[in-house]
Amino acid sequence: MNLSDIKVLLIQVRHDEILEQEFNCIVETSKLSPKQFVRCNVFEELPTSKMLDGISAVIIGGSGAYCVSERVIAKEIEAMNALVREVYDQKIPFLGICFGSHIMTDALGGVVEHHSEIKEFGSSKVHLTIEATTDPLFMGLPQEFFVQQGHKDGTMVLPNGAVLLASSFLWKNQAFVMNN
């Protein structure tokens, strides 16, 4: 598959000023054209399995104001969970960024919990596992590096079949990959 043939479904969970910034950052980092993205903002349209037609990969971004554990946006979370399970069953590549990672955890049987005493905001150091050295997303990165974070939820238990890729001092499960 050529890079120009890739079509990405981007699920966004925002109605704040960061909506366009998130999209632009994902486009820039992916090196894809904005035209290669199909955008779905869950506050305008709930994601469905029909959205997967012709899609090469799925990304669920951050949320800003919402936590999976609190279920304030329950119908949106359930729609995203159903979509993630479908994506997983169809073996479509999926990237969950922050909130998106928590959705993936929740949808695939892991445990996401809210811990107001354990907050990571700003720069935090993450440590890669040995498994990360062969993962395409983390391959070539240093063993430790700083990332920008802002979350109160955390993945406490990984879904079955998950492989841990990165941890931090406060949260063991910072990044993981699902092998299916």
Secondary structure, 3 states (H helix, E strand, C coil): CCHHHCCEEEEECCCCCHHHHHHHHHHHHHCCCHHHEEEEECCCCCCCHHHHCCCCEEEECCCCCCCCCCCCCHHHHHHHHHHHHHHHHCCCCEEECCHHHHHHHHHCCCEEEECCCCCEEEEEEEEECHHHHHCCCCCCCCCEEEEEEEECEEEEECCCCEEEEEEECCCCECEEEECC
